[in-house]
Amino acid sequence: MSGLQASPIMDIFRFPDVIETDDLLLRAPVPDDAPALFDEMFGDGDMMRDLPMVLHRSVEDSQRFVEESERGWREGTLIRWVLEDKETKRLTAVIELRPQLPRIEVGTIISRHGGARRRRAGLYALRKLLKWLLAQPPVFRIYAYCAIDGKAYSTMERLGFALEATVKNHECRPNRGLPAADSYLFAMTRPVQPPSVASPLAGWLPSLLE
């Protein structure tokens, strides 16, 4: 799998620009995706209800989302993939990573259009990505926040996350008119092995701390 460029973090840890499963293609968003992103996800008030981002009012809002994604890839600070159904070419979900090694925050939106098969395929792709991430030497913690009264939290344990805490007044929910609301904090981690001089981890740790 190839990686996109180039920041101090990306010099240490490269994210794949394309990931494939039997049903889906995970790839970086492109400008032509804006109408589908708006129709499938970001213009859907029901789907956006519990998210901390504002409901998109037009395709232009979704275009700005794509532009932000392109900047994030270049800088290595915000990594987003759209999930494209190989058979229909429809977009089924967005996965977002915010890396701050040794931890990575993950977020996802899965379209409610198209039935249970598409949702199961999206969850399978996310599970595959999480497994790959946690196998990378610089990554020791992956975490996510979910609205405590929303729907997303019910799938977190099935993905391998453990509930760590309830975070009070953690984020705004603009689509519900809430300036602050509570969230569940979920995480998956792996043990830390202190690096020896000969360890491959010893090479990236000093550069990460500079």
C-alpha angles and dihedrals in degrees: 000000000000125000134222123234153296148329133107089273092045089053088060101035125021123200118215112249091207130035124175135201127176091271107023144052115209111203142151114277118259129198093259089063093069098091092048092046089053095046098041101039127345098054092049109101093195093054094045095046098106100031125107091229123087120255110259114246097192144009087261089067089054090047089057089051089056091048090051089050092053091052091048092054092050092049097038091230102104120031119189133176129187116214112227121195105234094212101044101021089226119141111246105177149348124233119197130192128191106192122203101157133259082029134047126196115215130199132174142187117197118194115244090210120096103035139263097312093065092047092050090049090051093050091048090052091048091050090052091050094048091051091050093048095051090051092060113103097233095049119087103150135037117183141175139186125222132185108257092223096040133092104246098074093068091071098047099089090047087057091054100261124137122216108244106171151335108250113208120224089352103156143356122260101206095177089061095041092248118142090195135008140172124265138191114236114217126182145172120203142174129214121270117237111199106243120243122212089261094048118112087227091065090071099059099035098074092045090050091055097047 
